[in-house]
Amino acid sequence: MKNKKNAAELLSLVIIMAGIAVMAGWIFNVPLLKSLSPAWVSMKFSTALCFFLSGVSLYYMARAREGEFEKSQVVLFITTLIIMLLMGTLLSSALLKIHTGLEDLFMKDAPGAAKTVVPGRPSLPTMLNFMLMALAAILTLMDIKNLRFGYRITGIAIGSIGTVAIIGYIAGAPNLYYYFEGINSAIAFNTACLFVLLGTGLICL
């Protein structure tokens, strides 16, 4: 059990560093940090920010399981609130087909960006996955009894969405990485990989 929690903490640090790297890629305009190929969709700045916050959440969820509940409670409340406000607003704007301005709040995505329907707005499955991550953090804050089951279910769901997208990139099948022209942007390859790590981290808890 201890080894699994250590693995979750290690994965959380990898996710945090990856999120920071992609944000730096946007700030300093380093295309390779945003997307591994110019032909592939880039990880949006809001996605990278939420990966950073999710990595922090995963770390403190593991610490909460180790007994550091009070300190973890404060951090998890802040990270979860930001993720829910950001991704919840973006998800609502996608479903209602409106522009909230959050898409361009941090960094402006180039018009006509590869496999992107609305510049700056992440893919629908990306937003859904972050809402699932926020749910897992809320379960931690509630300190429910059957917490491991909740972690396992959300971890499998998040990891599965990422795995399908990776298979789509390998197979050259855009629909598998959720790209539907004019309807939904693709999930970036690096986004998919980080979702697999995030889901694995939750399962380890």
Summary of the structure (lengths in Angstrom):
residues: 205
radius of gyration: 16.3
end to end distance: 8.3
largest distance: 48.4
contacts: 728
relative contact order: 0.17
helix: 71%
strand: 1%
